[in-house]
Amino acid sequence: EKIMAKKSSMGITTPVLYIVLGVLLAVFRSQMLNWAMTLAGLFFIITGIIDVSKKTAFSGAINLIIGIAILVLGWALTNIVLLVLGVLIALKGLVEFIEVMRLKKKKRSFLRLAFPILTVIVGLGLAFGNALDHIIVAVGIILIVDGVLGILGAKK
């Protein structure tokens, strides 16, 4: 019986964490990435200091460099990745749109045109807009739903 009780409490712990993380993502959006990058940078710096104090200087130096790089360059690198990814997604949508436009009029449908146009809009939003916040909110909502479904499934 103790094993079953432990298993069911473990079964509820993960969904509850999903819900908490989902709410945090939905409410704080990209600010959560700031916190995550700051925590990751601090984690690497602290482990680097610990490694250096234990006389594993090379490992400690690498951790320190990674931690400082995350704190100093975190958002700059994220913005570059989003720009490149967004442009590539927009170009993919543009190529798909051109392919659909080459089809005979009878084979063109609203859905065949809508998806490439939506792809271009999402790509441009990632590259030059504020789509990151919307994506983070969507991930937060998905985590909340998954957590609720996990709790409902654990109660069965």
Salt bridges, closest charged atoms under 4 A:
GLU96 OE2 - LYS92 NZ 2.27
ASP133 OD2 - ARG29 NE 3.98
